[in-house]
Amino acid sequence: MRADASVRGSYAGLFLYTVGDPQRGEVLGGIEWVGHEEPDPDEFPSPDLLHIKFA
């Protein structure tokens, strides 16, 4: 599964994806920051600022 999360009021966002684990099923495989601002933030934005849609 893949999901895109845009940050409200910004051009930045996150790309989240899962991977299959034989023992645990689908688990978070990674989170990638996608942004146009410099520099990249030290931490991810608060979840209440994200608009998440499944890709």
N, C-alpha and C positions, 0 to 999 in steps of 0.2 A: 504494500500500500504506500502511496505517496500523498503528501499534503503540502500545499503552499500556504504560508501565513504572511499576509501583508501587515505592516505596522500602520495603524491608523494615523493619518496626517503626515505620512512620509512616503518616500519612494523605496524604502528599504523593506526587506522581508526575510523570511526563513523558508528553507526547503527541508522537510522532514521526511524520512523514509524508514520503513521497517524491513527486517530480514527474517527469514524463517529459521528457527532454531529447532532441531529435532526433539529436544526435551521440553522446551517452553512454548513452542508455537511462534507466532509473530511477535517480535520484540523490536524496540527502537534500534535502528541500525546507525542512524546519524542525523545530525542537524547541521545544516550549512547556512551561513549568513550570506545574504545577497543584498548589497547596499551600494549606494552611490556617494555616500558621505565618506570623508576622510577624517581621521582614521577609523577603523572598525571599532565598535564599542567594546568595552571591557566585560560587559555582561549582556545577556539577552534582555529584550524589553519585557515588561510586565505582561502576563497573559491577558489581562483585561484590555490591552492595547492591540491585540492581534485579531485579525479577521481571517479565520481558517477555512479553506475550501479543499476538498479532496480532489486530487488530480487523477 
